[in-house]
Amino acid sequence: MTNTEHRLLWTIIALLLVLAGAATLATSLGANPAAVLLSADLVDRWRSAAPWSTLAAAVAGALVALAGQRLLARELRDPGGTLRGTLSHPGRRPGRTRLPTHVLTDALVRDLTGNPGVRRARVVLTGAPPHPDVWIRVDLTADAPTAVVREHVRGAVRRFAATTDCQPAHLDVTARIEPGRP
């Protein structure tokens, strides 16, 4: 979704929440907003379908909650799929160094894909700056020598730790090998 679509969607959600709040306020002041919005025949039908209408409302509420959770989860992720964030590390002098994490992950991905046996790589960083958690997934070609790739990944992680002055607290590397051609 584009930024304009996101703004439009959040504006619609905000207007619906304002309408729900206004209806609640009117109800607490003694007015009956249901009488204005719904016909008496529709209210009678709702009451006559008593257990099923309540169940339908509960299911609709659960679906709306799930849709809201999914929307919020998408908003918190950038297009690459990693969580947005900033690596902040205190320097040796007064002040702090702040760097968006995608810059570091992109650099580590470039370093990992520098080996001809690595087709693709994905890196996710989380946690506190001195000791972040690092998850790496590399997709290898079918003819890639695994020992060479293993040493290349170790070297890339060592260079990352030396460059950022952040030793990974948790390192998880997953390698997937593409099927070879017959």
C-alpha positions, 0 to 999 in steps of 0.5 A, a space after each residue: 500500500 502507498 502512503 496515501 492509501 495508508 492515510 486514507 485507511 487510517 482516516 476511515 478507521 478514525 472516523 468510524 471510531 469517532 462515530 462509535 464514541 458519539 453513539 456511546 456518548 448519546 446513549 449515556 446521555 439518555 438518547 437512543 441512537 439505535 432508534 435513529 439509525 435502525 428501524 423498529 422492524 430491524 430491532 425486532 428481528 434482531 431481538 427475535 434471533 436472540 442467541 444467533 444475533 449475539 453470536 454473529 455480533 461476536 464473530 464480526 467483532 473478532 474478525 474486526 479485531 483480527 483485521 485491526 491486528 493485521 493492519 497494525 502489524 503491517 504498519 509496523 513493518 517496512 516494505 522489506 519485512 523487517 521491523 523498523 528501528 534505530 541502532 543507538 550506541 553510546 560513543 567514547 565521547 559525549 553523545 550517541 551514534 544513531 543509525 537505522 538498522 536497515 543500513 546495517 542489515 543491507 550492508 551485511 546482506 551485501 557482504 553475505 551475497 559477495 560469495 558466488 555460492 550465496 544466491 540471496 541473503 536476509 538479515 534481521 536485527 533485534 535487541 539492544 545495541 551492544 549485543 543484538 540478536 542476529 538472524 541470517 538466512 542464506 539461499 545457496 546454489 546447488 553447487 556451493 561448497 558449504 565449508 567455504 560458505 560457512 567460513 564466509 558467513 563467519 567472516 561477515 559476522 566478524 566484520 559486522 561485529 568489528 564495524 558496529 562494535 556490537 557482538 551478537 548475543 544470539 546468532 541464528 543462521 539458516 542455510 537453504 540449498 536450491 535443488 540442483 539441475 538434473 
